[in-house]
Structures are given as C-alpha cells and as structure tokens.
Amino acid sequence: MSFLRRIPILNTLFFNADQRSAKARINIVGLFGLQGLNSLISFIQVPLVLNYLDDERYGIWITLSVILGWFSLFNVGLGNGLRNRLTEAIARNDIQKARIYVSTTYVTLGLIFAGVFLLFLGANFFLDWASILNASSFLSEELGKLALTVFFFLCAKFVVGLIESIAYAKQEPALAQGLSVTGRLLALLGIYLLLNFAESRLLYLGAILAGVPVFISLTLSIIIFRTRYKQLRPTFMLVRFSELGFLMNLGIKFFVVQIAAIVFYQTNNFILTRLFGPTEVTPYSVAFQYFSIATLGFAIILSPYWSAITEAFVKNELGWIKKTISKLKLTWLLLLLLIAGLFVFSDRLIPLWVGKELFIEKGLIISLAVYVSLNTFNNIFNAFLNGVGKLVVQMYRLTIMTILYIPLTLFFCDRFGISGIMYSMVIFEIVGVVVYQIQYQKIMNSTAKGIWNR
C-alpha cells in the first residue's frame, strides 16, 4: 500500500483525504467500473431485445414493465427509510438497533408484497391487457401470463433487494451495484440464448429479465449476511413493529417522492402508447436510454454521498458537506460537455448503437438534452436533502407537480406531438433548481424554519 501513496493523484484522492471522503472516492472508482459494465449491458441489451421482438412487442414490453413497476409504491418508502435510519444507527455504533431496523423492514415488506401479489393474482383474471396496452387482440392470453409472471418477480425484488439499501447505508454502493450488475449480466446471457434458440415470445423475455436478477439477489443476500454483514443479519426474534413508526416517519416522505418519480418517469411510455400507439414508445425509450449515459455517470459520482452526508449531518460536520457540494457542482459543469456531445452526435451514435435507422424527432432530442442537464444538477441537492432527511419541501413541490403533470403533458403532446412528452419535465426541473437552492442555503446557514427544516 505504501507504494500507492507515492503516486501523487492517488495520494491526493484517497490517502490525503478524510476517511469519509476517501471511502466515497474509492467507491466511486469501483462504481465507474461496475456502472461501465452495467451501461455496456444496457447498450447490448437494447439491440438484442429489438432483434428478438418486433417494434410492437418491444413497445408493449417497455410499457407493461412501467405499469407493473407502479406497484413498487406499496413499499411506502421503507427501503430508503431503512437506508437513513440504519446509517444513523451505525454512526452511533448501535448495532442492536441496526439489526432491529433490518429485521423489521424485511418482514414488513415481505408481508406487504405477499398481500399485494395475492390481490393482483385475483384481479389479473379480469384484466384485458391487450386493450390496456392498445395491442393486437391475439396477444391477449400471452400478455395475461406475462403480467402475472413479471409482477411476481417484481414483488420478490422489492424484498430481496433490501440488501442494496443496507449496502448503501454502510456507504458501500459499489457492493450494491455489484449485486445489480451480476443479475443483469446473467439475464443478458439469457436473452442471447433466447435470441438464438427460442421463438419470439414476450413471456420468455419477461421471465428472464424479471426472474434472473431476483434469484441472483436472493442467493447473494444469503451469502453476504453469513459473511460481510453478519452483524446485521435479520432474524424474526428482532422484529419490532413498534419501530415501524420511526422508520415510516421518514419512509412516508420518501413514499411521496416515489409517487412523483413514477408519475414523472414511468407514465410517459403509457401516455405515448395511448396517444400514438406502442410503436412510438420505441424511439422515445431509445432516446431516453441514450441520454442516460450522462445521468448514470453522474449518479455514480453522487451515489456514495447520500449516506456520507447523513453521517456528517448526524455528527454536525457542516464544513465537510459544504466542501463536498461545491466539488459536485464543478463536476456537473464538466458533465455538460458530455451532454452537449451526445446531442451533437445523436444522429450518428443512436443508429450505430441500435444497429438500424430509427427516426427520432429533433425536438425530442433537444428537450431530453435540456432535461438531463437540469435533472443532474438537481440531483446534487436531492442527495443532500435525502441525506439530511429534510423532505417536506420536496414533498410539497412534487405533490403539486404530480397533480399538474399528466394534464400538462397531454396538452403539450396535443400541441407538439411526441416531442411534447418532455416539456412538462423541463418546466418542473427549472422550479426544482430554484426551490432546492433556497432550502440548501437555509439549512447550511442554520436559518431553516418551518417546512424548510422538516
């Protein structure tokens, strides 16, 4: 290790920094490698799935995944609530309390999603998915089976996926990302096998993409709780439903934020399907994933800081937080160069990526570039506010915007076509820039009162 200290840049980044910053930077390096692999998986997966399915089935798959993902709301923010409360308990070295939080959250989510799946099982018999998705009627039976299969694995995912929240709370996001990447990598292998050895069926694709990551996450969770996180291993003996109030006090706030996230990010595919048909979901989805290069890259950098900010705030180390936010702002300025490059070369890079010509309106590309620029900036302050648990202003802002979002989006789509799908999101991000700046300054200057400090 001593020879690494003699390398100037490594000494500055990792060894000549406080322990919290060094740990965050080490995780960032690991995350870039893992997210690089994750991005590679995504970029390989899109053309593979497009070749396995026709445009209609691809649009159906994307839209159905989004609709079923809405049911993630039933976790009422417990995953993120656990993340913050667990970080606080670990910062205070209260391992018994930490195990209580972990055990209680696992059992609670298990009960919630078992009930949700049983309700969906009954309701699915009466749902005509072909009509809901504006799809060809001959797909109705297959879509019913697909919906049930994917929903089962989605429910399981929200329980077994808690290991990732625990890894984030331990300020080890690289481990959380490693779990996700492993599942996606094996799912990609499954898609490749489908493409070469199986007929084109949505049911097969859904079982692979939804099921494989769940089995991998469950297996690795068992291993990790027997080794690395042995002190935090959940047990029925430590379940304390009396602690749910404390967990859900913060969790409910995250729940409201999740509702807004679903409205903003996951209703667009459904709106496009209903207004323009499933085939029009494909260009939007591809363009959105194309710009996600910038979003994901910046998310890697931000990832370790949520829980690190929680720890620093608990210990009243505000100077460290201010310095960190300033550095993240400078990093965001560099990110704008990447976004500009993606915009300028989109006509060449998108066809090269998906392996075929795909018409995407220029207005959609422009609005996506603007949205991603604003969204990544706001994510700096989302990480801060999530870390310190001051979510009420964010809740109010997002609640108002959730009510207005769909009517505004329908209006813009009616006036501007597919390009209008992003206009509401751009407006809301501009509002976020103003509101989050005000709250951040108030909290850091110890002048936050009322809703600004809740």
CORSULLIN-V235121 format. One record per residue. N is the residue number from 1. RES is the residue in one letter. SS is DSSP state (H for helix, E for strand, C for the rest). PHI is phi in radians with two decimals (none if undefined). Layout:
n=N res=RES ss=SS phi=PHI
n=N res=RES ss=SS phi=PHI
This chain:
n=1 res=M ss=C phi=none
n=2 res=S ss=H phi=-1.11
n=3 res=F ss=H phi=-1.20
n=4 res=L ss=H phi=-1.18
n=5 res=R ss=H phi=-1.13
n=6 res=R ss=C phi=-1.44
n=7 res=I ss=C phi=-1.51
n=8 res=P ss=H phi=-0.90
n=9 res=I ss=H phi=-1.18
n=10 res=L ss=H phi=-1.21
n=11 res=N ss=H phi=-1.12
n=12 res=T ss=H phi=-1.20
n=13 res=L ss=H phi=-1.32
n=14 res=F ss=H phi=-2.04
n=15 res=F ss=H phi=-1.66
n=16 res=N ss=C phi=-1.73
n=17 res=A ss=C phi=-2.35
n=18 res=D ss=C phi=-1.13
n=19 res=Q ss=H phi=-1.02
n=20 res=R ss=H phi=-1.14
n=21 res=S ss=H phi=-1.15
n=22 res=A ss=H phi=-1.10
n=23 res=K ss=H phi=-1.12
n=24 res=A ss=H phi=-1.10
n=25 res=R ss=H phi=-1.23
n=26 res=I ss=H phi=-1.08
n=27 res=N ss=H phi=-1.14
n=28 res=I ss=H phi=-1.09
n=29 res=V ss=H phi=-1.05
n=30 res=G ss=H phi=-1.10
n=31 res=L ss=H phi=-1.15
n=32 res=F ss=H phi=-1.11
n=33 res=G ss=H phi=-1.14
n=34 res=L ss=H phi=-1.21
n=35 res=Q ss=H phi=-1.24
n=36 res=G ss=H phi=-1.04
n=37 res=L ss=H phi=-1.15
n=38 res=N ss=H phi=-1.08
n=39 res=S ss=H phi=-1.13
n=40 res=L ss=H phi=-1.09
n=41 res=I ss=H phi=-1.06
n=42 res=S ss=H phi=-1.07
n=43 res=F ss=H phi=-1.24
n=44 res=I ss=H phi=-1.32
n=45 res=Q ss=H phi=-1.15
n=46 res=V ss=H phi=-1.02
n=47 res=P ss=H phi=-1.13
n=48 res=L ss=H phi=-1.10
n=49 res=V ss=H phi=-1.17
n=50 res=L ss=H phi=-1.08
n=51 res=N ss=H phi=-1.37
n=52 res=Y ss=H phi=-1.37
n=53 res=L ss=C phi=-1.98
n=54 res=D ss=C phi=-1.44
n=55 res=D ss=H phi=-1.06
n=56 res=E ss=H phi=-1.14
n=57 res=R ss=H phi=-1.15
n=58 res=Y ss=H phi=-1.11
n=59 res=G ss=H phi=-1.10
n=60 res=I ss=H phi=-1.10
n=61 res=W ss=H phi=-1.06
n=62 res=I ss=H phi=-1.08
n=63 res=T ss=H phi=-1.18
n=64 res=L ss=H phi=-1.10
n=65 res=S ss=H phi=-1.03
n=66 res=V ss=H phi=-1.16
n=67 res=I ss=H phi=-1.05
n=68 res=L ss=H phi=-1.17
n=69 res=G ss=H phi=-1.13
n=70 res=W ss=H phi=-1.05
n=71 res=F ss=H phi=-1.24
n=72 res=S ss=H phi=-1.10
n=73 res=L ss=H phi=-1.04
n=74 res=F ss=H phi=-1.21
n=75 res=N ss=H phi=-1.43
n=76 res=V ss=C phi=0.68
n=77 res=G ss=C phi=1.29
n=78 res=L ss=H phi=-1.13
n=79 res=G ss=H phi=-1.07
n=80 res=N ss=H phi=-1.27
n=81 res=G ss=H phi=-1.09
n=82 res=L ss=H phi=-1.06
n=83 res=R ss=H phi=-0.98
n=84 res=N ss=H phi=-1.22
n=85 res=R ss=H phi=-1.15
n=86 res=L ss=H phi=-1.18
n=87 res=T ss=H phi=-1.06
n=88 res=E ss=H phi=-1.10
n=89 res=A ss=H phi=-1.12
n=90 res=I ss=H phi=-1.17
n=91 res=A ss=H phi=-1.08
n=92 res=R ss=C phi=-1.61
n=93 res=N ss=C phi=1.07
n=94 res=D ss=C phi=-1.75
n=95 res=I ss=H phi=-1.21
n=96 res=Q ss=H phi=-1.06
n=97 res=K ss=H phi=-1.14
n=98 res=A ss=H phi=-1.07
n=99 res=R ss=H phi=-1.15
n=100 res=I ss=H phi=-1.10
n=101 res=Y ss=H phi=-1.05
n=102 res=V ss=H phi=-1.12
n=103 res=S ss=H phi=-1.08
n=104 res=T ss=H phi=-1.14
n=105 res=T ss=H phi=-1.17
n=106 res=Y ss=H phi=-1.03
n=107 res=V ss=H phi=-1.16
n=108 res=T ss=H phi=-1.09
n=109 res=L ss=H phi=-1.15
n=110 res=G ss=H phi=-1.05
n=111 res=L ss=H phi=-1.18
n=112 res=I ss=H phi=-1.07
n=113 res=F ss=H phi=-1.35
n=114 res=A ss=H phi=-1.12
n=115 res=G ss=H phi=-1.14
n=116 res=V ss=H phi=-1.11
n=117 res=F ss=H phi=-1.14
n=118 res=L ss=H phi=-1.10
n=119 res=L ss=H phi=-1.12
n=120 res=F ss=H phi=-1.15
n=121 res=L ss=H phi=-1.00
n=122 res=G ss=H phi=-1.24
n=123 res=A ss=H phi=-1.23
n=124 res=N ss=H phi=-1.09
n=125 res=F ss=C phi=-1.13
n=126 res=F ss=C phi=-1.83
n=127 res=L ss=C phi=-1.71
n=128 res=D ss=C phi=-1.74
n=129 res=W ss=H phi=-1.16
n=130 res=A ss=H phi=-1.10
n=131 res=S ss=H phi=-1.24
n=132 res=I ss=H phi=-1.05
n=133 res=L ss=C phi=-1.67
n=134 res=N ss=C phi=0.98
n=135 res=A ss=C phi=-1.86
n=136 res=S ss=C phi=-1.08
n=137 res=S ss=H phi=-1.14
n=138 res=F ss=H phi=-1.19
n=139 res=L ss=H phi=-1.56
n=140 res=S ss=H phi=-0.99
n=141 res=E ss=H phi=-1.13
n=142 res=E ss=H phi=-1.12
n=143 res=L ss=H phi=-1.17
n=144 res=G ss=H phi=-1.11
n=145 res=K ss=H phi=-1.16
n=146 res=L ss=H phi=-1.08
n=147 res=A ss=H phi=-1.05
n=148 res=L ss=H phi=-1.15
n=149 res=T ss=H phi=-1.13
n=150 res=V ss=H phi=-1.15
n=151 res=F ss=H phi=-1.15
n=152 res=F ss=H phi=-1.03
n=153 res=F ss=H phi=-1.25
n=154 res=L ss=H phi=-1.12
n=155 res=C ss=H phi=-1.07
n=156 res=A ss=H phi=-1.12
n=157 res=K ss=H phi=-1.07
n=158 res=F ss=H phi=-1.26
n=159 res=V ss=H phi=-1.58
n=160 res=V ss=H phi=-1.18
n=161 res=G ss=C phi=-1.28
n=162 res=L ss=H phi=-1.07
n=163 res=I ss=H phi=-1.04
n=164 res=E ss=H phi=-1.23
n=165 res=S ss=H phi=-1.08
n=166 res=I ss=H phi=-1.17
n=167 res=A ss=H phi=-1.11
n=168 res=Y ss=H phi=-1.11
n=169 res=A ss=H phi=-1.10
n=170 res=K ss=C phi=-1.41
n=171 res=Q ss=C phi=1.04
n=172 res=E ss=C phi=-2.22
n=173 res=P ss=H phi=-1.12
n=174 res=A ss=H phi=-1.10
n=175 res=L ss=H phi=-1.16
n=176 res=A ss=H phi=-1.05
n=177 res=Q ss=H phi=-1.17
n=178 res=G ss=H phi=-1.08
n=179 res=L ss=H phi=-1.10
n=180 res=S ss=H phi=-1.13
n=181 res=V ss=H phi=-1.12
n=182 res=T ss=H phi=-1.04
n=183 res=G ss=H phi=-1.11
n=184 res=R ss=H phi=-1.21
n=185 res=L ss=H phi=-1.14
n=186 res=L ss=H phi=-1.23
n=187 res=A ss=H phi=-1.14
n=188 res=L ss=H phi=-1.08
n=189 res=L ss=H phi=-1.05
n=190 res=G ss=H phi=-1.08
n=191 res=I ss=H phi=-1.12
n=192 res=Y ss=H phi=-1.05
n=193 res=L ss=H phi=-1.16
n=194 res=L ss=H phi=-1.05
n=195 res=L ss=H phi=-1.05
n=196 res=N ss=H phi=-1.68
n=197 res=F ss=H phi=-2.26
n=198 res=A ss=C phi=-2.34
n=199 res=E ss=C phi=-1.22
n=200 res=S ss=C phi=-1.29
n=201 res=R ss=C phi=-2.45
n=202 res=L ss=H phi=-1.08
n=203 res=L ss=H phi=-1.09
n=204 res=Y ss=H phi=-1.10
n=205 res=L ss=H phi=-1.09
n=206 res=G ss=H phi=-1.08
n=207 res=A ss=H phi=-1.10
n=208 res=I ss=H phi=-1.23
n=209 res=L ss=H phi=-1.19
n=210 res=A ss=H phi=-1.58
n=211 res=G ss=H phi=-1.46
n=212 res=V ss=H phi=-1.02
n=213 res=P ss=H phi=-1.03
n=214 res=V ss=H phi=-1.16
n=215 res=F ss=H phi=-1.10
n=216 res=I ss=H phi=-1.16
n=217 res=S ss=H phi=-1.10
n=218 res=L ss=H phi=-1.12
n=219 res=T ss=H phi=-1.09
n=220 res=L ss=H phi=-1.22
n=221 res=S ss=H phi=-1.06
n=222 res=I ss=H phi=-1.05
n=223 res=I ss=H phi=-1.13
n=224 res=I ss=H phi=-1.15
n=225 res=F ss=H phi=-1.23
n=226 res=R ss=H phi=-1.57
n=227 res=T ss=C phi=-2.22
n=228 res=R ss=C phi=-1.08
n=229 res=Y ss=C phi=-1.93
n=230 res=K ss=H phi=-1.01
n=231 res=Q ss=H phi=-1.17
n=232 res=L ss=H phi=-1.83
n=233 res=R ss=C phi=-1.00
n=234 res=P ss=C phi=-1.27
n=235 res=T ss=C phi=-2.63
n=236 res=F ss=H phi=-1.07
n=237 res=M ss=H phi=-1.16
n=238 res=L ss=H phi=-1.83
n=239 res=V ss=C phi=-1.24
n=240 res=R ss=C phi=-2.29
n=241 res=F ss=H phi=-1.15
n=242 res=S ss=H phi=-1.14
n=243 res=E ss=H phi=-1.47
n=244 res=L ss=H phi=-1.05
n=245 res=G ss=H phi=-1.02
n=246 res=F ss=H phi=-1.20
n=247 res=L ss=H phi=-1.17
n=248 res=M ss=H phi=-1.45
n=249 res=N ss=H phi=-0.98
n=250 res=L ss=H phi=-1.48
n=251 res=G ss=H phi=-1.08
n=252 res=I ss=H phi=-1.09
n=253 res=K ss=H phi=-1.14
n=254 res=F ss=H phi=-1.12
n=255 res=F ss=H phi=-1.05
n=256 res=V ss=H phi=-1.09
n=257 res=V ss=H phi=-1.09
n=258 res=Q ss=H phi=-1.13
n=259 res=I ss=H phi=-1.02
n=260 res=A ss=H phi=-1.09
n=261 res=A ss=H phi=-1.07
n=262 res=I ss=H phi=-1.17
n=263 res=V ss=H phi=-1.10
n=264 res=F ss=H phi=-1.25
n=265 res=Y ss=H phi=-1.81
n=266 res=Q ss=H phi=-2.08
n=267 res=T ss=C phi=-1.64
n=268 res=N ss=H phi=-1.03
n=269 res=N ss=H phi=-1.08
n=270 res=F ss=H phi=-1.17
n=271 res=I ss=H phi=-1.05
n=272 res=L ss=H phi=-1.10
n=273 res=T ss=H phi=-1.07
n=274 res=R ss=H phi=-1.25
n=275 res=L ss=H phi=-1.47
n=276 res=F ss=H phi=-2.13
n=277 res=G ss=C phi=1.74
n=278 res=P ss=C phi=-1.05
n=279 res=T ss=H phi=-1.13
n=280 res=E ss=H phi=-1.39
n=281 res=V ss=H phi=-1.21
n=282 res=T ss=H phi=-1.05
n=283 res=P ss=H phi=-1.07
n=284 res=Y ss=H phi=-1.12
n=285 res=S ss=H phi=-1.07
n=286 res=V ss=H phi=-1.12
n=287 res=A ss=H phi=-1.12
n=288 res=F ss=H phi=-1.11
n=289 res=Q ss=H phi=-1.18
n=290 res=Y ss=H phi=-1.06
n=291 res=F ss=H phi=-1.32
n=292 res=S ss=H phi=-1.17
n=293 res=I ss=H phi=-0.95
n=294 res=A ss=H phi=-1.21
n=295 res=T ss=H phi=-1.07
n=296 res=L ss=H phi=-1.17
n=297 res=G ss=H phi=-1.05
n=298 res=F ss=H phi=-1.28
n=299 res=A ss=H phi=-1.09
n=300 res=I ss=H phi=-1.05
n=301 res=I ss=H phi=-1.14
n=302 res=L ss=H phi=-1.31
n=303 res=S ss=H phi=-0.87
n=304 res=P ss=C phi=-1.26
n=305 res=Y ss=H phi=-1.47
n=306 res=W ss=H phi=-0.96
n=307 res=S ss=H phi=-1.24
n=308 res=A ss=H phi=-1.13
n=309 res=I ss=H phi=-1.16
n=310 res=T ss=H phi=-0.99
n=311 res=E ss=H phi=-1.08
n=312 res=A ss=H phi=-1.12
n=313 res=F ss=H phi=-1.19
n=314 res=V ss=H phi=-1.03
n=315 res=K ss=C phi=-1.59
n=316 res=N ss=C phi=1.05
n=317 res=E ss=C phi=-1.70
n=318 res=L ss=H phi=-1.22
n=319 res=G ss=H phi=-1.06
n=320 res=W ss=H phi=-1.13
n=321 res=I ss=H phi=-1.13
n=322 res=K ss=H phi=-1.05
n=323 res=K ss=H phi=-1.10
n=324 res=T ss=H phi=-1.15
n=325 res=I ss=H phi=-1.09
n=326 res=S ss=H phi=-1.08
n=327 res=K ss=H phi=-1.17
n=328 res=L ss=H phi=-1.19
n=329 res=K ss=H phi=-1.11
n=330 res=L ss=H phi=-1.12
n=331 res=T ss=H phi=-1.12
n=332 res=W ss=H phi=-1.08
n=333 res=L ss=H phi=-1.06
n=334 res=L ss=H phi=-1.18
n=335 res=L ss=H phi=-1.09
n=336 res=L ss=H phi=-1.05
n=337 res=L ss=H phi=-1.13
n=338 res=L ss=H phi=-1.11
n=339 res=I ss=H phi=-1.09
n=340 res=A ss=H phi=-1.08
n=341 res=G ss=H phi=-1.13
n=342 res=L ss=H phi=-1.08
n=343 res=F ss=H phi=-1.18
n=344 res=V ss=H phi=-1.11
n=345 res=F ss=C phi=-1.79
n=346 res=S ss=H phi=-1.06
n=347 res=D ss=H phi=-1.08
n=348 res=R ss=H phi=-1.66
n=349 res=L ss=H phi=-1.31
n=350 res=I ss=H phi=-1.12
n=351 res=P ss=H phi=-1.08
n=352 res=L ss=H phi=-1.12
n=353 res=W ss=H phi=-1.24
n=354 res=V ss=H phi=-1.44
n=355 res=G ss=C phi=1.46
n=356 res=K ss=C phi=-2.81
n=357 res=E ss=C phi=-1.20
n=358 res=L ss=C phi=-2.47
n=359 res=F ss=C phi=-1.33
n=360 res=I ss=C phi=-2.25
n=361 res=E ss=C phi=-1.04
n=362 res=K ss=H phi=-1.09
n=363 res=G ss=H phi=-1.06
n=364 res=L ss=H phi=-1.18
n=365 res=I ss=H phi=-1.11
n=366 res=I ss=H phi=-1.11
n=367 res=S ss=H phi=-1.15
n=368 res=L ss=H phi=-1.15
n=369 res=A ss=H phi=-1.10
n=370 res=V ss=H phi=-1.14
n=371 res=Y ss=H phi=-1.05
n=372 res=V ss=H phi=-1.08
n=373 res=S ss=H phi=-1.07
n=374 res=L ss=H phi=-1.23
n=375 res=N ss=H phi=-1.11
n=376 res=T ss=H phi=-1.15
n=377 res=F ss=H phi=-1.13
n=378 res=N ss=H phi=-1.12
n=379 res=N ss=H phi=-1.14
n=380 res=I ss=H phi=-1.04
n=381 res=F ss=H phi=-1.44
n=382 res=N ss=H phi=-1.09
n=383 res=A ss=H phi=-1.08
n=384 res=F ss=H phi=-1.14
n=385 res=L ss=H phi=-1.15
n=386 res=N ss=H phi=-1.11
n=387 res=G ss=H phi=-1.15
n=388 res=V ss=H phi=-1.55
n=389 res=G ss=C phi=1.29
n=390 res=K ss=C phi=-1.72
n=391 res=L ss=C phi=-2.02
n=392 res=V ss=H phi=-1.17
n=393 res=V ss=H phi=-1.06
n=394 res=Q ss=H phi=-1.06
n=395 res=M ss=H phi=-1.09
n=396 res=Y ss=H phi=-1.12
n=397 res=R ss=H phi=-1.04
n=398 res=L ss=H phi=-1.24
n=399 res=T ss=H phi=-1.13
n=400 res=I ss=H phi=-1.06
n=401 res=M ss=H phi=-1.24
n=402 res=T ss=H phi=-1.11
n=403 res=I ss=H phi=-1.16
n=404 res=L ss=H phi=-1.48
n=405 res=Y ss=H phi=-1.07
n=406 res=I ss=H phi=-1.13
n=407 res=P ss=H phi=-1.03
n=408 res=L ss=H phi=-1.12
n=409 res=T ss=H phi=-1.13
n=410 res=L ss=H phi=-1.09
n=411 res=F ss=H phi=-1.11
n=412 res=F ss=H phi=-1.17
n=413 res=C ss=H phi=-1.16
n=414 res=D ss=H phi=-1.16
n=415 res=R ss=H phi=-1.47
n=416 res=F ss=H phi=-2.11
n=417 res=G ss=H phi=1.33
n=418 res=I ss=H phi=-1.03
n=419 res=S ss=H phi=-1.03
n=420 res=G ss=H phi=-1.22
n=421 res=I ss=H phi=-1.08
n=422 res=M ss=H phi=-1.71
n=423 res=Y ss=H phi=-1.11
n=424 res=S ss=H phi=-1.08
n=425 res=M ss=H phi=-1.11
n=426 res=V ss=H phi=-1.10
n=427 res=I ss=H phi=-1.04
n=428 res=F ss=H phi=-1.16
n=429 res=E ss=H phi=-1.20
n=430 res=I ss=H phi=-1.11
n=431 res=V ss=H phi=-1.05
n=432 res=G ss=H phi=-1.06
n=433 res=V ss=H phi=-0.99
n=434 res=V ss=H phi=-1.21
n=435 res=V ss=H phi=-1.12
n=436 res=Y ss=H phi=-1.18
n=437 res=Q ss=H phi=-1.10
n=438 res=I ss=H phi=-1.09
n=439 res=Q ss=H phi=-1.16
n=440 res=Y ss=H phi=-1.02
n=441 res=Q ss=H phi=-1.10
n=442 res=K ss=H phi=-1.11
n=443 res=I ss=H phi=-1.15
n=444 res=M ss=H phi=-1.26
n=445 res=N ss=C phi=-1.63
n=446 res=S ss=C phi=1.02
n=447 res=T ss=C phi=-1.97
n=448 res=A ss=C phi=-1.25
n=449 res=K ss=C phi=-2.33
n=450 res=G ss=H phi=1.07
n=451 res=I ss=H phi=-1.16
n=452 res=W ss=H phi=-1.18
n=453 res=N ss=H phi=-2.02
n=454 res=R ss=C phi=-2.11
